[in-house]
């Protein structure tokens, strides 16, 4: 089985003091200034070497406007999502549409968050 973990964004609505991204990515100007890839760029990258399963992380992947379009574009790939749960509208949309290739959603608890 081929598995990819894609950090499709470094953005997050939270500012947790223990976050690895805030310690390692945000202070690194070289990494922090890299433009985010578009939906079409991610789709092309996945098509070049399609995996069986993709884990979506970040930052907060559900904050990306086109994230559900990426999942819909690959119905034969299983997706797992790591989320802080603040984008409940995207979760509601997943449930409402019953998108079958989302096999796992990991809600993480953030005690530093309001």
KOLGU-4560 file (N, C-alpha, C; in nm, 3 decimals, padded with zeros to 5 digits):
<recs>
<n_xx: 00.084 n_yy: -00.117 n_zz: 00.000 ca_xx: 00.000 ca_yy: 00.000 ca_zz: 00.000 c_xx: 00.089 c_yy: 00.124 c_zz: 00.000 mol: A seq: 1 type: UNK>
<n_xx: 00.058 n_yy: 00.217 n_zz: -00.086 ca_xx: 00.132 ca_yy: 00.343 ca_zz: -00.095 c_xx: 00.052 c_yy: 00.451 c_zz: -00.024 mol: A seq: 2 type: UNK>
<n_xx: 00.119 n_yy: 00.519 n_zz: 00.072 ca_xx: 00.055 ca_yy: 00.622 ca_zz: 00.153 c_xx: 00.134 c_yy: 00.751 c_zz: 00.143 mol: A seq: 3 type: UNK>
<n_xx: 00.063 n_yy: 00.863 n_zz: 00.125 ca_xx: 00.124 ca_yy: 00.996 ca_zz: 00.127 c_xx: 00.062 c_yy: 01.077 c_zz: 00.240 mol: A seq: 4 type: UNK>
<n_xx: 00.143 n_yy: 01.159 n_zz: 00.304 ca_xx: 00.093 ca_yy: 01.260 ca_zz: 00.396 c_xx: 00.117 c_yy: 01.393 c_zz: 00.329 mol: A seq: 5 type: UNK>
<n_xx: 00.010 n_yy: 01.464 n_zz: 00.298 ca_xx: 00.020 ca_yy: 01.592 ca_zz: 00.230 c_xx: -00.015 c_yy: 01.705 c_zz: 00.326 mol: A seq: 6 type: UNK>
<n_xx: 00.078 n_yy: 01.793 n_zz: 00.348 ca_xx: 00.051 ca_yy: 01.915 ca_zz: 00.424 c_xx: 00.016 c_yy: 02.021 c_zz: 00.320 mol: A seq: 7 type: UNK>
<n_xx: -00.114 n_yy: 02.034 n_zz: 00.293 ca_xx: -00.157 ca_yy: 02.120 ca_zz: 00.183 c_xx: -00.158 c_yy: 02.268 c_zz: 00.218 mol: A seq: 8 type: UNK>
<n_xx: -00.135 n_yy: 02.299 n_zz: 00.343 ca_xx: -00.122 ca_yy: 02.439 ca_zz: 00.387 c_xx: -00.044 c_yy: 02.442 c_zz: 00.517 mol: A seq: 9 type: UNK>
<n_xx: 00.019 n_yy: 02.556 n_zz: 00.543 ca_xx: 00.082 ca_yy: 02.576 ca_zz: 00.673 c_xx: -00.005 c_yy: 02.666 c_zz: 00.760 mol: A seq: 10 type: UNK>
<n_xx: -00.115 n_yy: 02.716 n_zz: 00.706 ca_xx: -00.202 ca_yy: 02.807 ca_zz: 00.780 c_xx: -00.289 c_yy: 02.730 c_zz: 00.879 mol: A seq: 11 type: UNK>
<n_xx: -00.312 n_yy: 02.796 n_zz: 00.992 ca_xx: -00.399 ca_yy: 02.740 ca_zz: 01.096 c_xx: -00.462 c_yy: 02.856 c_zz: 01.171 mol: A seq: 12 type: UNK>
<n_xx: -00.585 n_yy: 02.836 n_zz: 01.217 ca_xx: -00.655 ca_yy: 02.941 ca_zz: 01.290 c_xx: -00.606 c_yy: 02.952 c_zz: 01.435 mol: A seq: 13 type: UNK>
<n_xx: -00.534 n_yy: 02.852 n_zz: 01.482 ca_xx: -00.490 ca_yy: 02.849 ca_zz: 01.621 c_xx: -00.344 c_yy: 02.896 c_zz: 01.632 mol: A seq: 14 type: UNK>
<n_xx: -00.303 n_yy: 02.926 n_zz: 01.752 ca_xx: -00.165 ca_yy: 02.967 ca_zz: 01.779 c_xx: -00.115 c_yy: 02.893 c_zz: 01.903 mol: A seq: 15 type: UNK>
<n_xx: -00.122 n_yy: 02.761 n_zz: 01.897 ca_xx: -00.083 ca_yy: 02.679 ca_zz: 02.011 c_xx: 00.069 c_yy: 02.688 c_zz: 02.034 mol: A seq: 16 type: UNK>
<n_xx: 00.109 n_yy: 02.706 n_zz: 02.158 ca_xx: 00.251 ca_yy: 02.725 ca_zz: 02.190 c_xx: 00.335 c_yy: 02.601 c_zz: 02.164 mol: A seq: 17 type: UNK>
<n_xx: 00.275 n_yy: 02.484 n_zz: 02.163 ca_xx: 00.346 ca_yy: 02.357 ca_zz: 02.146 c_xx: 00.347 c_yy: 02.308 c_zz: 02.001 mol: A seq: 18 type: UNK>
<n_xx: 00.291 n_yy: 02.383 n_zz: 01.908 ca_xx: 00.274 ca_yy: 02.338 ca_zz: 01.769 c_xx: 00.409 c_yy: 02.324 c_zz: 01.698 mol: A seq: 19 type: UNK>
<n_xx: 00.433 n_yy: 02.207 n_zz: 01.639 ca_xx: 00.557 ca_yy: 02.183 ca_zz: 01.565 c_xx: 00.569 c_yy: 02.278 c_zz: 01.446 mol: A seq: 20 type: UNK>
<n_xx: 00.457 n_yy: 02.311 n_zz: 01.383 ca_xx: 00.459 ca_yy: 02.399 ca_zz: 01.267 c_xx: 00.505 c_yy: 02.540 c_zz: 01.308 mol: A seq: 21 type: UNK>
<n_xx: 00.453 n_yy: 02.589 n_zz: 01.418 ca_xx: 00.491 ca_yy: 02.723 ca_zz: 01.465 c_xx: 00.637 c_yy: 02.727 c_zz: 01.511 mol: A seq: 22 type: UNK>
<n_xx: 00.690 n_yy: 02.615 n_zz: 01.558 ca_xx: 00.830 ca_yy: 02.609 ca_zz: 01.600 c_xx: 00.925 c_yy: 02.591 c_zz: 01.482 mol: A seq: 23 type: UNK>
<n_xx: 00.881 n_yy: 02.518 n_zz: 01.379 ca_xx: 00.973 ca_yy: 02.479 ca_zz: 01.272 c_xx: 00.948 c_yy: 02.544 c_zz: 01.137 mol: A seq: 24 type: UNK>
<n_xx: 00.824 n_yy: 02.570 n_zz: 01.102 ca_xx: 00.791 ca_yy: 02.625 ca_zz: 00.971 c_xx: 00.782 c_yy: 02.777 c_zz: 00.975 mol: A seq: 25 type: UNK>
<n_xx: 00.698 n_yy: 02.830 n_zz: 01.063 ca_xx: 00.673 ca_yy: 02.974 ca_zz: 01.069 c_xx: 00.801 c_yy: 03.057 c_zz: 01.084 mol: A seq: 26 type: UNK>
<n_xx: 00.895 n_yy: 03.020 n_zz: 01.173 ca_xx: 01.016 ca_yy: 03.102 ca_zz: 01.186 c_xx: 01.113 c_yy: 03.089 c_zz: 01.068 mol: A seq: 27 type: UNK>
<n_xx: 01.097 n_yy: 02.985 n_zz: 00.989 ca_xx: 01.187 ca_yy: 02.962 ca_zz: 00.876 c_xx: 01.134 c_yy: 03.042 c_zz: 00.756 mol: A seq: 28 type: UNK>
<n_xx: 01.193 n_yy: 03.158 n_zz: 00.732 ca_xx: 01.144 ca_yy: 03.247 ca_zz: 00.626 c_xx: 01.143 c_yy: 03.178 c_zz: 00.489 mol: A seq: 29 type: UNK>
<n_xx: 01.238 n_yy: 03.091 n_zz: 00.466 ca_xx: 01.245 ca_yy: 03.020 ca_zz: 00.339 c_xx: 01.122 c_yy: 02.930 c_zz: 00.319 mol: A seq: 30 type: UNK>
<n_xx: 01.081 n_yy: 02.859 n_zz: 00.423 ca_xx: 00.964 ca_yy: 02.772 ca_zz: 00.414 c_xx: 00.835 c_yy: 02.851 c_zz: 00.420 mol: A seq: 31 type: UNK>
<n_xx: 00.831 n_yy: 02.950 n_zz: 00.509 ca_xx: 00.708 ca_yy: 03.027 ca_zz: 00.530 c_xx: 00.671 c_yy: 03.111 c_zz: 00.408 mol: A seq: 32 type: UNK>
<n_xx: 00.768 n_yy: 03.145 n_zz: 00.324 ca_xx: 00.741 ca_yy: 03.231 ca_zz: 00.208 c_xx: 00.710 c_yy: 03.153 c_zz: 00.080 mol: A seq: 33 type: UNK>
<n_xx: 00.716 n_yy: 03.022 n_zz: 00.086 ca_xx: 00.686 ca_yy: 02.941 ca_zz: -00.033 c_xx: 00.536 c_yy: 02.951 c_zz: -00.061 mol: A seq: 34 type: UNK>
<n_xx: 00.499 n_yy: 02.986 n_zz: -00.185 ca_xx: 00.355 ca_yy: 02.995 ca_zz: -00.215 c_xx: 00.288 c_yy: 02.858 c_zz: -00.206 mol: A seq: 35 type: UNK>
<n_xx: 00.164 n_yy: 02.858 n_zz: -00.159 ca_xx: 00.090 ca_yy: 02.732 ca_zz: -00.150 c_xx: 00.055 c_yy: 02.684 c_zz: -00.290 mol: A seq: 36 type: UNK>
<n_xx: 00.054 n_yy: 02.553 n_zz: -00.306 ca_xx: 00.015 ca_yy: 02.494 ca_zz: -00.434 c_xx: -00.135 c_yy: 02.508 c_zz: -00.453 mol: A seq: 37 type: UNK>
<n_xx: -00.174 n_yy: 02.514 n_zz: -00.577 ca_xx: -00.316 ca_yy: 02.523 ca_zz: -00.612 c_xx: -00.376 c_yy: 02.383 c_zz: -00.619 mol: A seq: 38 type: UNK>
<n_xx: -00.507 n_yy: 02.378 n_zz: -00.630 ca_xx: -00.577 ca_yy: 02.250 ca_zz: -00.646 c_xx: -00.522 c_yy: 02.176 c_zz: -00.769 mol: A seq: 39 type: UNK>
<n_xx: -00.509 n_yy: 02.245 n_zz: -00.879 ca_xx: -00.460 ca_yy: 02.180 ca_zz: -01.001 c_xx: -00.318 c_yy: 02.127 c_zz: -00.986 mol: A seq: 40 type: UNK>
<n_xx: -00.234 n_yy: 02.197 n_zz: -00.913 ca_xx: -00.097 ca_yy: 02.149 ca_zz: -00.890 c_xx: -00.097 c_yy: 02.023 c_zz: -00.804 mol: A seq: 41 type: UNK>
<n_xx: -00.181 n_yy: 02.020 n_zz: -00.699 ca_xx: -00.189 ca_yy: 01.900 ca_zz: -00.616 c_xx: -00.246 c_yy: 01.782 c_zz: -00.695 mol: A seq: 42 type: UNK>
<n_xx: -00.348 n_yy: 01.809 n_zz: -00.776 ca_xx: -00.406 ca_yy: 01.701 ca_zz: -00.857 c_xx: -00.302 c_yy: 01.644 c_zz: -00.953 mol: A seq: 43 type: UNK>
<n_xx: -00.225 n_yy: 01.729 n_zz: -01.017 ca_xx: -00.121 ca_yy: 01.681 ca_zz: -01.111 c_xx: -00.015 c_yy: 01.601 c_zz: -01.037 mol: A seq: 44 type: UNK>
<n_xx: 00.024 n_yy: 01.646 n_zz: -00.920 ca_xx: 00.126 ca_yy: 01.573 ca_zz: -00.842 c_xx: 00.075 c_yy: 01.435 c_zz: -00.802 mol: A seq: 45 type: UNK>
<n_xx: -00.050 n_yy: 01.427 n_zz: -00.760 ca_xx: -00.107 ca_yy: 01.298 ca_zz: -00.720 c_xx: -00.120 c_yy: 01.206 c_zz: -00.840 mol: A seq: 46 type: UNK>
<n_xx: -00.160 n_yy: 01.259 n_zz: -00.954 ca_xx: -00.174 ca_yy: 01.177 ca_zz: -01.075 c_xx: -00.041 c_yy: 01.118 c_zz: -01.120 mol: A seq: 47 type: UNK>
<n_xx: 00.070 n_yy: 01.191 n_zz: -01.099 ca_xx: 00.202 ca_yy: 01.143 ca_zz: -01.141 c_xx: 00.240 c_yy: 01.013 c_zz: -01.072 mol: A seq: 48 type: UNK>
<n_xx: 00.198 n_yy: 00.996 n_zz: -00.948 ca_xx: 00.234 ca_yy: 00.876 ca_zz: -00.873 c_xx: 00.124 c_yy: 00.851 c_zz: -00.769 mol: A seq: 49 type: UNK>
<n_xx: 00.010 n_yy: 00.804 n_zz: -00.819 ca_xx: -00.110 ca_yy: 00.793 ca_zz: -00.736 c_xx: -00.094 c_yy: 00.690 c_zz: -00.625 mol: A seq: 50 type: UNK>
<n_xx: -00.122 n_yy: 00.732 n_zz: -00.501 ca_xx: -00.115 ca_yy: 00.640 ca_zz: -00.388 c_xx: -00.249 c_yy: 00.570 c_zz: -00.365 mol: A seq: 51 type: UNK>
<n_xx: -00.249 n_yy: 00.478 n_zz: -00.272 ca_xx: -00.373 ca_yy: 00.413 ca_zz: -00.229 c_xx: -00.445 c_yy: 00.496 c_zz: -00.124 mol: A seq: 52 type: UNK>
<n_xx: -00.365 n_yy: 00.566 n_zz: -00.042 ca_xx: -00.422 ca_yy: 00.642 ca_zz: 00.069 c_xx: -00.344 c_yy: 00.771 c_zz: 00.086 mol: A seq: 53 type: UNK>
<n_xx: -00.418 n_yy: 00.878 n_zz: 00.121 ca_xx: -00.357 ca_yy: 01.009 ca_zz: 00.146 c_xx: -00.404 c_yy: 01.060 c_zz: 00.280 mol: A seq: 54 type: UNK>
<n_xx: -00.310 n_yy: 01.103 n_zz: 00.362 ca_xx: -00.340 ca_yy: 01.173 ca_zz: 00.485 c_xx: -00.328 c_yy: 01.322 c_zz: 00.459 mol: A seq: 55 type: UNK>
<n_xx: -00.431 n_yy: 01.398 n_zz: 00.491 ca_xx: -00.429 ca_yy: 01.542 ca_zz: 00.471 c_xx: -00.400 c_yy: 01.610 c_zz: 00.604 mol: A seq: 56 type: UNK>
<n_xx: -00.295 n_yy: 01.690 n_zz: 00.605 ca_xx: -00.257 ca_yy: 01.762 ca_zz: 00.725 c_xx: -00.219 c_yy: 01.904 c_zz: 00.691 mol: A seq: 57 type: UNK>
<n_xx: -00.149 n_yy: 01.964 n_zz: 00.779 ca_xx: -00.106 ca_yy: 02.102 ca_zz: 00.758 c_xx: -00.033 c_yy: 02.148 c_zz: 00.882 mol: A seq: 58 type: UNK>
<n_xx: -00.061 n_yy: 02.267 n_zz: 00.903 ca_xx: -00.170 ca_yy: 02.359 ca_zz: 00.919 c_xx: -00.304 c_yy: 02.285 c_zz: 00.929 mol: A seq: 59 type: UNK>
<n_xx: -00.404 n_yy: 02.358 n_zz: 00.890 ca_xx: -00.541 ca_yy: 02.307 ca_zz: 00.897 c_xx: -00.593 c_yy: 02.283 c_zz: 00.756 mol: A seq: 60 type: UNK>
<n_xx: -00.597 n_yy: 02.154 n_zz: 00.711 ca_xx: -00.637 ca_yy: 02.125 ca_zz: 00.573 c_xx: -00.780 c_yy: 02.164 c_zz: 00.540 mol: A seq: 61 type: UNK>
<n_xx: -00.870 n_yy: 02.160 n_zz: 00.639 ca_xx: -01.009 ca_yy: 02.195 ca_zz: 00.609 c_xx: -01.031 c_yy: 02.345 c_zz: 00.595 mol: A seq: 62 type: UNK>
<n_xx: -00.928 n_yy: 02.425 n_zz: 00.622 ca_xx: -00.936 ca_yy: 02.569 ca_zz: 00.599 c_xx: -00.908 c_yy: 02.604 c_zz: 00.453 mol: A seq: 63 type: UNK>
<n_xx: -00.860 n_yy: 02.508 n_zz: 00.377 ca_xx: -00.831 ca_yy: 02.530 ca_zz: 00.234 c_xx: -00.963 c_yy: 02.518 c_zz: 00.157 mol: A seq: 64 type: UNK>
<n_xx: -00.997 n_yy: 02.618 n_zz: 00.082 ca_xx: -01.129 ca_yy: 02.626 ca_zz: 00.018 c_xx: -01.159 c_yy: 02.508 c_zz: -00.073 mol: A seq: 65 type: UNK>
<n_xx: -01.058 n_yy: 02.452 n_zz: -00.138 ca_xx: -01.080 ca_yy: 02.348 ca_zz: -00.239 c_xx: -01.051 c_yy: 02.206 c_zz: -00.188 mol: A seq: 66 type: UNK>
<n_xx: -01.030 n_yy: 02.187 n_zz: -00.059 ca_xx: -00.989 ca_yy: 02.056 ca_zz: -00.009 c_xx: -01.089 c_yy: 01.945 c_zz: -00.044 mol: A seq: 67 type: UNK>
<n_xx: -01.218 n_yy: 01.973 n_zz: -00.037 ca_xx: -01.316 ca_yy: 01.868 ca_zz: -00.070 c_xx: -01.315 c_yy: 01.838 c_zz: -00.219 mol: A seq: 68 type: UNK>
<n_xx: -01.283 n_yy: 01.936 n_zz: -00.302 ca_xx: -01.269 ca_yy: 01.911 ca_zz: -00.446 c_xx: -01.152 c_yy: 01.818 c_zz: -00.474 mol: A seq: 69 type: UNK>
<n_xx: -01.045 n_yy: 01.831 n_zz: -00.396 ca_xx: -00.931 ca_yy: 01.740 ca_zz: -00.412 c_xx: -00.974 c_yy: 01.597 c_zz: -00.378 mol: A seq: 70 type: UNK>
<n_xx: -01.047 n_yy: 01.580 n_zz: -00.271 ca_xx: -01.093 ca_yy: 01.447 ca_zz: -00.231 c_xx: -01.187 c_yy: 01.389 c_zz: -00.337 mol: A seq: 71 type: UNK>
<n_xx: -01.278 n_yy: 01.471 n_zz: -00.385 ca_xx: -01.373 ca_yy: 01.425 ca_zz: -00.488 c_xx: -01.303 c_yy: 01.388 c_zz: -00.619 mol: A seq: 72 type: UNK>
<n_xx: -01.190 n_yy: 01.451 n_zz: -00.648 ca_xx: -01.118 ca_yy: 01.426 ca_zz: -00.773 c_xx: -01.056 c_yy: 01.287 c_zz: -00.779 mol: A seq: 73 type: UNK>
<n_xx: -01.041 n_yy: 01.221 n_zz: -00.663 ca_xx: -00.976 ca_yy: 01.090 ca_zz: -00.657 c_xx: -01.063 c_yy: 00.991 c_zz: -00.581 mol: A seq: 74 type: UNK>
<n_xx: -01.174 n_yy: 00.949 n_zz: -00.641 ca_xx: -01.266 ca_yy: 00.860 ca_zz: -00.570 c_xx: -01.207 c_yy: 00.722 c_zz: -00.540 mol: A seq: 75 type: UNK>
<n_xx: -01.100 n_yy: 00.685 n_zz: -00.610 ca_xx: -01.038 ca_yy: 00.555 ca_zz: -00.586 c_xx: -00.922 c_yy: 00.562 c_zz: -00.487 mol: A seq: 76 type: UNK>
<n_xx: -00.898 n_yy: 00.679 n_zz: -00.428 ca_xx: -00.795 ca_yy: 00.697 ca_zz: -00.326 c_xx: -00.865 c_yy: 00.721 c_zz: -00.193 mol: A seq: 77 type: UNK>
<n_xx: -00.819 n_yy: 00.653 n_zz: -00.089 ca_xx: -00.875 ca_yy: 00.673 ca_zz: 00.045 c_xx: -00.807 c_yy: 00.794 c_zz: 00.111 mol: A seq: 78 type: UNK>
<n_xx: -00.887 n_yy: 00.873 n_zz: 00.181 ca_xx: -00.835 ca_yy: 00.992 ca_zz: 00.247 c_xx: -00.858 c_yy: 00.986 c_zz: 00.397 mol: A seq: 79 type: UNK>
<n_xx: -00.757 n_yy: 01.031 n_zz: 00.472 ca_xx: -00.766 ca_yy: 01.051 ca_zz: 00.616 c_xx: -00.736 c_yy: 01.198 c_zz: 00.640 mol: A seq: 80 type: UNK>
<n_xx: -00.812 n_yy: 01.261 n_zz: 00.727 ca_xx: -00.800 ca_yy: 01.404 ca_zz: 00.751 c_xx: -00.764 c_yy: 01.430 c_zz: 00.896 mol: A seq: 81 type: UNK>
<n_xx: -00.662 n_yy: 01.511 n_zz: 00.917 ca_xx: -00.624 ca_yy: 01.556 ca_zz: 01.051 c_xx: -00.669 c_yy: 01.700 c_zz: 01.066 mol: A seq: 82 type: UNK>
<n_xx: -00.758 n_yy: 01.727 n_zz: 01.161 ca_xx: -00.818 ca_yy: 01.859 ca_zz: 01.173 c_xx: -00.828 c_yy: 01.906 c_zz: 01.316 mol: A seq: 83 type: UNK>
<n_xx: -00.830 n_yy: 02.038 n_zz: 01.332 ca_xx: -00.854 ca_yy: 02.095 ca_zz: 01.465 c_xx: -01.004 c_yy: 02.107 c_zz: 01.492 mol: A seq: 84 type: UNK>
<n_xx: -01.088 n_yy: 02.078 n_zz: 01.392 ca_xx: -01.232 ca_yy: 02.076 ca_zz: 01.410 c_xx: -01.301 c_yy: 02.210 c_zz: 01.397 mol: A seq: 85 type: UNK>
<n_xx: -01.225 n_yy: 02.316 n_zz: 01.368 ca_xx: -01.286 ca_yy: 02.449 ca_zz: 01.361 c_xx: -01.363 c_yy: 02.473 c_zz: 01.231 mol: A seq: 86 type: UNK>
<n_xx: -01.341 n_yy: 02.391 n_zz: 01.131 ca_xx: -01.412 ca_yy: 02.405 ca_zz: 01.004 c_xx: -01.524 c_yy: 02.301 c_zz: 00.996 mol: A seq: 87 type: UNK>
<n_xx: -01.617 n_yy: 02.311 n_zz: 01.088 ca_xx: -01.726 ca_yy: 02.214 ca_zz: 01.097 c_xx: -01.812 c_yy: 02.213 c_zz: 00.971 mol: A seq: 88 type: UNK>
<n_xx: -01.816 n_yy: 02.324 n_zz: 00.899 ca_xx: -01.895 ca_yy: 02.329 ca_zz: 00.776 c_xx: -01.844 c_yy: 02.227 c_zz: 00.674 mol: A seq: 89 type: UNK>
<n_xx: -01.713 n_yy: 02.205 n_zz: 00.669 ca_xx: -01.656 ca_yy: 02.107 ca_zz: 00.575 c_xx: -01.690 c_yy: 01.964 c_zz: 00.620 mol: A seq: 90 type: UNK>
<n_xx: -01.688 n_yy: 01.941 n_zz: 00.751 ca_xx: -01.725 ca_yy: 01.809 ca_zz: 00.803 c_xx: -01.872 c_yy: 01.783 c_zz: 00.773 mol: A seq: 91 type: UNK>
<n_xx: -01.956 n_yy: 01.882 n_zz: 00.793 ca_xx: -02.099 ca_yy: 01.869 ca_zz: 00.763 c_xx: -02.120 c_yy: 01.836 c_zz: 00.616 mol: A seq: 92 type: UNK>
<n_xx: -02.046 n_yy: 01.902 n_zz: 00.530 ca_xx: -02.057 ca_yy: 01.876 ca_zz: 00.386 c_xx: -02.013 c_yy: 01.734 c_zz: 00.352 mol: A seq: 93 type: UNK>
<n_xx: -01.905 n_yy: 01.686 n_zz: 00.414 ca_xx: -01.860 ca_yy: 01.548 ca_zz: 00.392 c_xx: -01.969 c_yy: 01.449 c_zz: 00.431 mol: A seq: 94 type: UNK>
<n_xx: -02.030 n_yy: 01.472 n_zz: 00.546 ca_xx: -02.134 ca_yy: 01.382 ca_zz: 00.596 c_xx: -02.258 c_yy: 01.390 c_zz: 00.506 mol: A seq: 95 type: UNK>
<n_xx: -02.298 n_yy: 01.510 n_zz: 00.471 ca_xx: -02.417 ca_yy: 01.529 ca_zz: 00.388 c_xx: -02.402 c_yy: 01.458 c_zz: 00.253 mol: A seq: 96 type: UNK>
<n_xx: -02.285 n_yy: 01.471 n_zz: 00.193 ca_xx: -02.261 ca_yy: 01.408 ca_zz: 00.062 c_xx: -02.224 c_yy: 01.261 c_zz: 00.073 mol: A seq: 97 type: UNK>
<n_xx: -02.190 n_yy: 01.218 n_zz: 00.194 ca_xx: -02.146 ca_yy: 01.080 ca_zz: 00.214 c_xx: -02.031 c_yy: 01.044 c_zz: 00.120 mol: A seq: 98 type: UNK>
<n_xx: -01.931 n_yy: 01.130 n_zz: 00.120 ca_xx: -01.814 ca_yy: 01.107 ca_zz: 00.035 c_xx: -01.747 c_yy: 00.979 c_zz: 00.084 mol: A seq: 99 type: UNK>
<n_xx: -01.753 n_yy: 00.873 n_zz: 00.004 ca_xx: -01.716 ca_yy: 00.740 ca_zz: 00.054 c_xx: -01.566 c_yy: 00.715 c_zz: 00.072 mol: A seq: 100 type: UNK>
<n_xx: -01.482 n_yy: 00.795 n_zz: 00.009 ca_xx: -01.339 ca_yy: 00.766 ca_zz: 00.018 c_xx: -01.271 c_yy: 00.838 c_zz: 00.135 mol: A seq: 101 type: UNK>
<n_xx: -01.348 n_yy: 00.907 n_zz: 00.220 ca_xx: -01.293 ca_yy: 00.959 ca_zz: 00.345 c_xx: -01.311 c_yy: 00.849 c_zz: 00.449 mol: A seq: 102 type: UNK>
<n_xx: -01.200 n_yy: 00.791 n_zz: 00.489 ca_xx: -01.207 ca_yy: 00.675 ca_zz: 00.578 c_xx: -01.176 c_yy: 00.707 c_zz: 00.722 mol: A seq: 103 type: UNK>
<n_xx: -01.121 n_yy: 00.827 n_zz: 00.747 ca_xx: -01.080 ca_yy: 00.860 ca_zz: 00.883 c_xx: -01.072 c_yy: 01.012 c_zz: 00.899 mol: A seq: 104 type: UNK>
<n_xx: -01.126 n_yy: 01.061 n_zz: 01.008 ca_xx: -01.111 ca_yy: 01.202 ca_zz: 01.045 c_xx: -01.059 c_yy: 01.206 c_zz: 01.188 mol: A seq: 105 type: UNK>
<n_xx: -00.942 n_yy: 01.265 n_zz: 01.205 ca_xx: -00.881 ca_yy: 01.278 ca_zz: 01.337 c_xx: -00.899 c_yy: 01.422 c_zz: 01.385 mol: A seq: 106 type: UNK>
<n_xx: -00.981 n_yy: 01.439 n_zz: 01.488 ca_xx: -00.998 ca_yy: 01.568 ca_zz: 01.553 c_xx: -00.893 c_yy: 01.577 c_zz: 01.662 mol: A seq: 107 type: UNK>
<n_xx: -00.813 n_yy: 01.680 n_zz: 01.662 ca_xx: -00.713 ca_yy: 01.694 ca_zz: 01.767 c_xx: -00.759 c_yy: 01.797 c_zz: 01.869 mol: A seq: 108 type: UNK>
<n_xx: -00.726 n_yy: 01.771 n_zz: 01.993 ca_xx: -00.763 ca_yy: 01.859 ca_zz: 02.104 c_xx: -00.649 c_yy: 01.958 c_zz: 02.128 mol: A seq: 109 type: UNK>
<n_xx: -00.684 n_yy: 02.085 n_zz: 02.141 ca_xx: -00.584 ca_yy: 02.189 ca_zz: 02.159 c_xx: -00.616 c_yy: 02.269 c_zz: 02.286 mol: A seq: 110 type: UNK>
<n_xx: -00.555 n_yy: 02.235 n_zz: 02.398 ca_xx: -00.587 ca_yy: 02.303 ca_zz: 02.523 c_xx: -00.552 c_yy: 02.451 c_zz: 02.524 mol: A seq: 111 type: UNK>
<n_xx: -00.462 n_yy: 02.495 n_zz: 02.438 ca_xx: -00.427 ca_yy: 02.637 ca_zz: 02.429 c_xx: -00.531 c_yy: 02.718 c_zz: 02.352 mol: A seq: 112 type: UNK>
<n_xx: -00.616 n_yy: 02.651 n_zz: 02.278 ca_xx: -00.715 ca_yy: 02.721 ca_zz: 02.195 c_xx: -00.830 c_yy: 02.774 c_zz: 02.282 mol: A seq: 113 type: UNK>
<n_xx: -00.888 n_yy: 02.881 n_zz: 02.235 ca_xx: -01.002 ca_yy: 02.938 ca_zz: 02.310 c_xx: -01.118 c_yy: 02.843 c_zz: 02.308 mol: A seq: 114 type: UNK>
</recs>
